[in-house]
Amino acid sequence: IQPVASRLLPVTSLPRALLLGALWGWLPCGLVYSTLIWSASQGSAIDSALLMLGFGLGTWPVLLATGLAAERVTAVLRKRSVRMAGGLLVILFGIWTLPGPHQHWLMGH
Protein backbone atom coordinates (compact mmCIF):
# COMPACT_ATOMS: atom_id res chain seq x y z
CA ILE A 1 0.00 0.00 0.00
CA GLN A 2 2.88 2.39 0.83
CA PRO A 3 4.24 2.63 -2.75
CA VAL A 4 0.80 3.55 -4.07
CA ALA A 5 0.14 5.98 -1.21
CA SER A 6 3.50 7.72 -1.66
CA ARG A 7 2.57 8.53 -5.28
CA LEU A 8 -0.45 10.45 -3.97
CA LEU A 9 1.69 12.79 -1.86
CA PRO A 10 1.60 15.73 -1.59
CA VAL A 11 -2.17 15.92 -1.52
CA THR A 12 -3.12 18.68 -3.95
CA SER A 13 -6.73 17.87 -4.81
CA LEU A 14 -9.87 16.40 -3.28
CA PRO A 15 -9.78 13.20 -5.40
CA ARG A 16 -6.19 12.55 -4.28
CA ALA A 17 -7.17 13.16 -0.65
CA LEU A 18 -10.11 10.75 -0.91
CA LEU A 19 -7.99 8.07 -2.58
CA LEU A 20 -5.23 8.46 0.02
CA GLY A 21 -7.84 8.25 2.78
CA ALA A 22 -9.25 5.07 1.26
CA LEU A 23 -5.76 3.54 1.17
CA TRP A 24 -5.11 4.70 4.72
CA GLY A 25 -8.12 2.66 5.79
CA TRP A 26 -6.12 -0.51 5.11
CA LEU A 27 -3.59 0.32 7.84
CA PRO A 28 -3.88 -1.96 10.86
CA CYS A 29 -5.82 -0.50 13.78
CA GLY A 30 -6.63 -2.44 16.94
CA LEU A 31 -9.86 -0.53 17.50
CA VAL A 32 -11.13 -1.36 14.02
CA TYR A 33 -10.10 -5.00 14.35
CA SER A 34 -11.84 -5.37 17.69
CA THR A 35 -15.01 -3.83 16.24
CA LEU A 36 -14.77 -6.17 13.25
CA ILE A 37 -14.62 -9.17 15.60
CA TRP A 38 -17.58 -7.77 17.52
CA SER A 39 -19.55 -7.25 14.30
CA ALA A 40 -18.68 -10.74 13.05
CA SER A 41 -20.27 -12.19 16.18
CA GLN A 42 -23.62 -10.46 15.61
CA GLY A 43 -25.24 -13.42 13.85
CA SER A 44 -26.66 -11.51 10.88
CA ALA A 45 -25.06 -9.60 8.06
CA ILE A 46 -27.42 -6.64 8.52
CA ASP A 47 -26.60 -6.30 12.22
CA SER A 48 -22.90 -6.60 11.45
CA ALA A 49 -23.10 -3.96 8.72
CA LEU A 50 -25.08 -1.62 10.99
CA LEU A 51 -22.52 -2.01 13.76
CA MET A 52 -19.65 -1.16 11.41
CA LEU A 53 -21.62 1.76 9.98
CA GLY A 54 -22.23 3.07 13.49
CA PHE A 55 -18.55 2.66 14.32
CA GLY A 56 -17.55 4.55 11.18
CA LEU A 57 -20.04 7.35 11.76
CA GLY A 58 -19.01 7.58 15.40
CA THR A 59 -15.29 7.87 14.72
CA TRP A 60 -15.55 10.16 11.69
CA PRO A 61 -16.03 13.44 13.65
CA VAL A 62 -13.06 12.69 15.90
CA LEU A 63 -10.82 11.85 12.96
CA LEU A 64 -11.89 15.01 11.15
CA ALA A 65 -11.28 17.14 14.24
CA THR A 66 -7.88 15.52 14.76
CA GLY A 67 -6.86 16.32 11.20
CA LEU A 68 -7.96 19.94 11.52
CA ALA A 69 -6.22 20.29 14.89
CA ALA A 70 -3.00 18.80 13.50
CA GLU A 71 -3.06 21.36 10.70
CA ARG A 72 -3.36 24.24 13.18
CA VAL A 73 -0.72 22.84 15.55
CA THR A 74 1.68 22.47 12.63
CA ALA A 75 1.14 26.13 11.73
CA VAL A 76 1.87 27.17 15.34
CA LEU A 77 4.99 24.98 15.54
CA ARG A 78 6.43 26.62 12.44
CA LYS A 79 6.77 29.91 14.33
CA ARG A 80 10.33 30.58 15.40
CA SER A 81 9.28 31.94 18.80
CA VAL A 82 7.40 28.74 19.66
CA ARG A 83 10.36 26.58 18.67
CA MET A 84 12.73 28.78 20.71
CA ALA A 85 10.43 28.60 23.76
CA GLY A 86 10.27 24.81 23.43
CA GLY A 87 14.05 24.57 23.22
CA LEU A 88 14.46 26.79 26.28
CA LEU A 89 11.99 24.65 28.23
CA VAL A 90 13.95 21.49 27.38
CA ILE A 91 17.17 23.17 28.57
CA LEU A 92 15.53 24.40 31.78
CA PHE A 93 14.04 20.99 32.57
CA GLY A 94 17.44 19.42 31.92
CA ILE A 95 19.10 21.81 34.37
CA TRP A 96 16.28 21.27 36.86
CA THR A 97 16.89 17.51 36.91
CA LEU A 98 20.70 17.68 37.25
CA PRO A 99 21.84 16.32 40.58
CA GLY A 100 23.56 18.77 42.86
CA PRO A 101 23.16 21.20 45.74
CA HIS A 102 20.70 23.35 43.74
CA GLN A 103 18.07 20.57 43.89
CA HIS A 104 17.10 21.57 47.40
CA TRP A 105 16.36 25.12 46.21
CA LEU A 106 14.71 24.15 42.90
CA MET A 107 12.57 21.25 44.03
CA GLY A 108 11.74 22.44 47.49
CA HIS A 109 13.23 19.43 49.29
PyRosetta script that sets phi, psi and omega in degrees:
from pyrosetta import init, pose_from_sequence

init()
pose = pose_from_sequence("IQPVASRLLPVTSLPRALLLGALWGWLPCGLVYSTLIWSASQGSAIDSALLMLGFGLGTWPVLLATGLAAERVTAVLRKRSVRMAGGLLVILFGIWTLPGPHQHWLMGH")
pose.set_psi(1, -35.1)
pose.set_omega(1, -175.7)
pose.set_phi(2, -60.2)
pose.set_psi(2, -42.5)
pose.set_omega(2, 179.5)
pose.set_phi(3, -62.3)
pose.set_psi(3, -37.8)
pose.set_omega(3, 178.9)
pose.set_phi(4, -69.8)
pose.set_psi(4, -43.7)
pose.set_omega(4, -178.6)
pose.set_phi(5, -64.6)
pose.set_psi(5, -36.1)
pose.set_omega(5, -178.2)
pose.set_phi(6, -67.5)
pose.set_psi(6, -26.3)
pose.set_omega(6, 177.0)
pose.set_phi(7, -72.2)
pose.set_psi(7, -17.2)
pose.set_omega(7, -179.9)
pose.set_phi(8, -89.6)
pose.set_psi(8, -4.3)
pose.set_omega(8, -179.8)
pose.set_phi(9, -96.9)
pose.set_psi(9, 143.6)
pose.set_omega(9, -4.9)
pose.set_phi(10, -73.7)
pose.set_psi(10, 152.6)
pose.set_omega(10, -179.9)
pose.set_phi(11, -77.0)
pose.set_psi(11, 115.6)
pose.set_omega(11, -176.6)
pose.set_phi(12, -118.9)
pose.set_psi(12, -4.5)
pose.set_omega(12, -178.9)
pose.set_phi(13, -149.1)
pose.set_psi(13, 163.0)
pose.set_omega(13, 179.7)
pose.set_phi(14, -63.8)
pose.set_psi(14, -43.8)
pose.set_omega(14, 177.6)
pose.set_phi(15, -59.4)
pose.set_psi(15, -38.5)
pose.set_omega(15, 177.5)
pose.set_phi(16, -65.3)
pose.set_psi(16, -40.2)
pose.set_omega(16, 179.4)
pose.set_phi(17, -64.0)
pose.set_psi(17, -42.6)
pose.set_omega(17, 179.7)
pose.set_phi(18, -66.0)
pose.set_psi(18, -41.8)
pose.set_omega(18, 179.3)
pose.set_phi(19, -66.4)
pose.set_psi(19, -41.3)
pose.set_omega(19, 177.7)
pose.set_phi(20, -64.7)
pose.set_psi(20, -40.1)
pose.set_omega(20, 177.0)
pose.set_phi(21, -63.0)
pose.set_psi(21, -38.8)
pose.set_omega(21, 177.7)
pose.set_phi(22, -65.3)
pose.set_psi(22, -39.4)
pose.set_omega(22, 176.7)
pose.set_phi(23, -68.3)
pose.set_psi(23, -37.0)
pose.set_omega(23, -179.8)
pose.set_phi(24, -63.2)
pose.set_psi(24, -27.3)
pose.set_omega(24, 177.9)
pose.set_phi(25, -63.6)
pose.set_psi(25, -16.2)
pose.set_omega(25, 178.8)
pose.set_phi(26, -85.3)
pose.set_psi(26, -8.1)
pose.set_omega(26, 178.1)
pose.set_phi(27, -67.2)
pose.set_psi(27, 143.1)
pose.set_omega(27, -179.3)
pose.set_phi(28, -66.5)
pose.set_psi(28, 136.7)
pose.set_omega(28, 178.8)
pose.set_phi(29, -145.1)
pose.set_psi(29, 121.0)
pose.set_omega(29, -177.9)
pose.set_phi(30, -59.5)
pose.set_psi(30, -36.5)
pose.set_omega(30, 179.8)
pose.set_phi(31, -65.8)
pose.set_psi(31, -41.9)
pose.set_omega(31, 178.2)
pose.set_phi(32, -66.2)
pose.set_psi(32, -44.5)
pose.set_omega(32, -178.8)
pose.set_phi(33, -63.1)
pose.set_psi(33, -39.6)
pose.set_omega(33, 179.1)
pose.set_phi(34, -67.5)
pose.set_psi(34, -35.2)
pose.set_omega(34, 177.0)
pose.set_phi(35, -70.3)
pose.set_psi(35, -35.4)
pose.set_omega(35, 176.0)
pose.set_phi(36, -63.1)
pose.set_psi(36, -42.1)
pose.set_omega(36, 177.6)
pose.set_phi(37, -63.2)
pose.set_psi(37, -43.4)
pose.set_omega(37, 178.1)
pose.set_phi(38, -61.2)
pose.set_psi(38, -43.4)
pose.set_omega(38, -179.0)
pose.set_phi(39, -69.6)
pose.set_psi(39, -33.0)
pose.set_omega(39, 178.8)
pose.set_phi(40, -66.8)
pose.set_psi(40, -22.9)
pose.set_omega(40, -179.2)
pose.set_phi(41, -90.8)
pose.set_psi(41, 8.8)
pose.set_omega(41, -175.5)
pose.set_phi(42, -74.3)
pose.set_psi(42, -26.5)
pose.set_omega(42, 177.1)
pose.set_phi(43, 95.6)
pose.set_psi(43, -14.6)
pose.set_omega(43, 175.7)
pose.set_phi(44, -142.7)
pose.set_psi(44, 147.2)
pose.set_omega(44, -178.1)
pose.set_phi(45, -65.1)
pose.set_psi(45, -35.5)
pose.set_omega(45, -179.1)
pose.set_phi(46, -66.9)
pose.set_psi(46, -45.5)
pose.set_omega(46, 178.2)
pose.set_phi(47, -62.6)
pose.set_psi(47, -40.0)
pose.set_omega(47, 178.6)
pose.set_phi(48, -64.0)
pose.set_psi(48, -44.9)
pose.set_omega(48, 179.6)
pose.set_phi(49, -64.3)
pose.set_psi(49, -40.1)
pose.set_omega(49, 179.3)
pose.set_phi(50, -65.9)
pose.set_psi(50, -37.5)
pose.set_omega(50, 177.7)
pose.set_phi(51, -64.2)
pose.set_psi(51, -46.0)
pose.set_omega(51, 179.0)
pose.set_phi(52, -66.4)
pose.set_psi(52, -36.9)
pose.set_omega(52, 176.3)
pose.set_phi(53, -62.8)
pose.set_psi(53, -45.2)
pose.set_omega(53, 177.5)
pose.set_phi(54, -61.2)
pose.set_psi(54, -40.6)
pose.set_omega(54, 177.5)
pose.set_phi(55, -62.3)
pose.set_psi(55, -45.6)
pose.set_omega(55, 179.9)
pose.set_phi(56, -63.3)
pose.set_psi(56, -45.6)
pose.set_omega(56, 179.6)
pose.set_phi(57, -67.1)
pose.set_psi(57, -32.5)
pose.set_omega(57, 179.6)
pose.set_phi(58, -73.5)
pose.set_psi(58, -32.0)
pose.set_omega(58, -178.6)
pose.set_phi(59, -90.3)
pose.set_psi(59, -18.7)
pose.set_omega(59, -177.1)
pose.set_phi(60, -57.6)
pose.set_psi(60, -48.0)
pose.set_omega(60, -179.2)
pose.set_phi(61, -61.6)
pose.set_psi(61, -37.5)
pose.set_omega(61, -180.0)
pose.set_phi(62, -67.8)
pose.set_psi(62, -41.8)
pose.set_omega(62, 178.7)
pose.set_phi(63, -65.0)
pose.set_psi(63, -40.1)
pose.set_omega(63, 177.8)
pose.set_phi(64, -63.9)
pose.set_psi(64, -46.2)
pose.set_omega(64, 179.5)
pose.set_phi(65, -63.4)
pose.set_psi(65, -38.0)
pose.set_omega(65, 178.5)
pose.set_phi(66, -64.2)
pose.set_psi(66, -42.5)
pose.set_omega(66, 177.8)
pose.set_phi(67, -62.8)
pose.set_psi(67, -43.5)
pose.set_omega(67, 178.7)
pose.set_phi(68, -66.3)
pose.set_psi(68, -40.7)
pose.set_omega(68, 178.9)
pose.set_phi(69, -65.4)
pose.set_psi(69, -39.5)
pose.set_omega(69, 179.3)
pose.set_phi(70, -62.7)
pose.set_psi(70, -37.0)
pose.set_omega(70, 178.7)
pose.set_phi(71, -64.4)
pose.set_psi(71, -42.2)
pose.set_omega(71, -179.8)
pose.set_phi(72, -71.2)
pose.set_psi(72, -39.7)
pose.set_omega(72, 179.1)
pose.set_phi(73, -64.1)
pose.set_psi(73, -39.1)
pose.set_omega(73, 178.0)
pose.set_phi(74, -61.0)
pose.set_psi(74, -41.7)
pose.set_omega(74, 178.7)
pose.set_phi(75, -63.6)
pose.set_psi(75, -39.3)
pose.set_omega(75, 179.1)
pose.set_phi(76, -68.1)
pose.set_psi(76, -41.2)
pose.set_omega(76, -177.4)
pose.set_phi(77, -69.8)
pose.set_psi(77, -15.8)
pose.set_omega(77, 177.8)
pose.set_phi(78, -77.6)
pose.set_psi(78, -13.7)
pose.set_omega(78, 179.9)
pose.set_phi(79, -73.5)
pose.set_psi(79, 133.8)
pose.set_omega(79, -177.6)
pose.set_phi(80, -61.5)
pose.set_psi(80, -39.4)
pose.set_omega(80, -177.3)
pose.set_phi(81, -64.3)
pose.set_psi(81, -36.1)
pose.set_omega(81, 178.9)
pose.set_phi(82, -68.9)
pose.set_psi(82, -42.0)
pose.set_omega(82, 178.7)
pose.set_phi(83, -65.1)
pose.set_psi(83, -40.0)
pose.set_omega(83, 178.3)
pose.set_phi(84, -64.8)
pose.set_psi(84, -42.9)
pose.set_omega(84, 179.3)
pose.set_phi(85, -63.0)
pose.set_psi(85, -40.5)
pose.set_omega(85, 177.6)
pose.set_phi(86, -63.2)
pose.set_psi(86, -43.2)
pose.set_omega(86, 177.8)
pose.set_phi(87, -62.9)
pose.set_psi(87, -41.9)
pose.set_omega(87, 177.8)
pose.set_phi(88, -63.8)
pose.set_psi(88, -39.6)
pose.set_omega(88, 177.8)
pose.set_phi(89, -62.8)
pose.set_psi(89, -41.0)
pose.set_omega(89, 178.3)
pose.set_phi(90, -62.2)
pose.set_psi(90, -43.6)
pose.set_omega(90, 178.8)
pose.set_phi(91, -63.0)
pose.set_psi(91, -45.8)
pose.set_omega(91, 179.9)
pose.set_phi(92, -63.1)
pose.set_psi(92, -42.0)
pose.set_omega(92, 177.6)
pose.set_phi(93, -65.7)
pose.set_psi(93, -35.0)
pose.set_omega(93, 176.3)
pose.set_phi(94, -63.3)
pose.set_psi(94, -44.4)
pose.set_omega(94, 177.6)
pose.set_phi(95, -64.6)
pose.set_psi(95, -40.2)
pose.set_omega(95, -178.1)
pose.set_phi(96, -60.8)
pose.set_psi(96, -33.4)
pose.set_omega(96, -176.7)
pose.set_phi(97, -92.8)
pose.set_psi(97, -2.5)
pose.set_omega(97, 176.6)
pose.set_phi(98, -65.3)
pose.set_psi(98, 135.8)
pose.set_omega(98, 176.7)
pose.set_phi(99, -72.7)
pose.set_psi(99, 146.7)
pose.set_omega(99, 178.2)
pose.set_phi(100, 158.0)
pose.set_psi(100, -178.7)
pose.set_omega(100, -176.8)
pose.set_phi(101, -67.2)
pose.set_psi(101, -20.1)
pose.set_omega(101, -179.5)
pose.set_phi(102, -73.0)
pose.set_psi(102, -14.1)
pose.set_omega(102, -178.3)
pose.set_phi(103, -61.9)
pose.set_psi(103, -36.1)
pose.set_omega(103, 180.0)
pose.set_phi(104, -61.3)
pose.set_psi(104, -42.8)
pose.set_omega(104, -179.1)
pose.set_phi(105, -73.3)
pose.set_psi(105, -42.0)
pose.set_omega(105, -176.4)
pose.set_phi(106, -73.7)
pose.set_psi(106, -41.1)
pose.set_omega(106, -172.3)
pose.set_phi(107, -100.5)
pose.set_psi(107, -2.0)
pose.set_omega(107, 176.3)
pose.set_phi(108, 71.3)
pose.set_psi(108, 27.7)
pose.set_omega(108, 179.0)
pose.set_phi(109, -97.8)
pose.dump_pdb("model.pdb")
